[in-house]
Amino acid sequence: MQIQDTKRIERQLQGYRLTTAEILYHLPDHPGLLQSYFWQDLDIAPKFPVLHRFLDFWSRELDGKLHSVRVGAVSLITPGQWRHVDGLMNLH
């Protein structure tokens, strides 16, 4: 396992979730047209500090003015679930 993989697992154990954002922005040369961009990283819901840093960078450094952002997040590491087994099967 690589060091970067270990850090990602540690972040997930600290509450980070896989976050996906669909960013709609105005094309710089044609402001009446919208383009979409998908961003994905580990982030902490509901404040999403990593996404906010990215959007701040976008607003400061890129020409396409932001129109809207839709965000979804899901935990990758979850507690195990206990289930009752209705039957037992032996395999030889």
Secondary structure per residue as TSV (DSSP state, phi and psi in degrees):
chain	resnum	aa	ss	phi	psi
A	1	M	-	360.0	135.1
A	2	Q	-	-81.9	160.9
A	3	I	H	-60.7	-40.6
A	4	Q	H	-63.3	-39.1
A	5	D	H	-63.5	-40.7
A	6	T	H	-62.9	-42.0
A	7	K	H	-64.4	-38.3
A	8	R	H	-64.7	-40.3
A	9	I	H	-66.1	-42.4
A	10	E	H	-60.0	-41.6
A	11	R	H	-63.7	-39.6
A	12	Q	H	-64.6	-37.7
A	13	L	H	-68.3	-22.5
A	14	Q	T	-86.6	3.4
A	15	G	T	107.0	0.9
A	16	Y	-	-70.7	144.7
A	17	R	E	-123.4	153.0
A	18	L	E	-69.1	118.0
A	19	T	E	-116.4	131.6
A	20	T	E	-120.4	133.4
A	21	A	E	-125.8	130.9
A	22	E	E	-96.8	116.9
A	23	I	E	-107.2	120.2
A	24	L	E	-99.9	132.9
A	25	Y	E	-141.2	156.3
A	26	H	E	-80.6	134.7
A	27	L	-	-66.6	133.9
A	28	P	S	-59.6	-40.9
A	29	D	S	-83.1	-19.4
A	30	H	-	-136.5	77.7
A	31	P	T	-61.4	-15.7
A	32	G	T	-79.2	-9.8
A	33	L	S	-104.8	143.2
A	34	L	E	-107.5	142.9
A	35	Q	E	-121.3	150.1
A	36	S	E	-110.2	149.2
A	37	Y	E	-138.9	132.2
A	38	F	E	-105.1	128.3
A	39	W	E	-116.5	141.2
A	40	Q	E	-145.5	134.1
A	41	D	E	-166.9	171.8
A	42	L	E	-82.2	134.4
A	43	D	E	-151.3	167.9
A	44	I	-	-106.0	118.8
A	45	A	T	-82.0	150.7
A	46	P	T	-96.4	-0.1
A	47	K	T	-83.9	-25.8
A	48	F	-	50.3	61.6
A	49	P	H	-64.4	-34.3
A	50	V	H	-67.6	-44.0
A	51	L	H	-63.1	-41.9
A	52	H	H	-61.7	-39.9
A	53	R	H	-62.3	-41.2
A	54	F	H	-63.8	-44.3
A	55	L	H	-67.2	-35.0
A	56	D	H	-62.9	-43.3
A	57	F	H	-59.6	-46.1
A	58	W	H	-56.8	-51.0
A	59	S	H	-63.0	-35.2
A	60	R	H	-80.5	-37.5
A	61	E	H	-110.3	-23.0
A	62	L	-	-105.3	154.2
A	63	D	S	-81.6	-29.0
A	64	G	S	-71.8	115.3
A	65	K	-	-70.6	133.2
A	66	L	E	-66.8	138.7
A	67	H	E	-104.4	-53.8
A	68	S	E	-159.9	161.3
A	69	V	E	-137.4	127.3
A	70	R	E	-111.2	134.6
A	71	V	E	-124.5	139.2
A	72	G	E	-135.0	144.0
A	73	A	E	-142.1	145.6
A	74	V	E	-144.6	140.8
A	75	S	-	-75.4	134.0
A	76	L	S	-90.6	-32.5
A	77	I	S	-106.8	119.0
A	78	T	-	-128.1	158.8
A	79	P	-	-64.7	149.0
A	80	G	-	-63.4	153.2
A	81	Q	-	-109.1	139.6
A	82	W	-	-95.6	131.4
A	83	R	-	-129.3	143.6
A	84	H	-	-82.8	132.7
A	85	V	-	-96.4	128.6
A	86	D	S	-81.1	-19.9
A	87	G	-	-147.0	168.6
A	88	L	-	-127.9	134.9
A	89	M	-	-127.3	131.2
A	90	N	-	-101.6	132.9
A	91	L	-	-112.2	137.0
A	92	H	-	-97.8	360.0
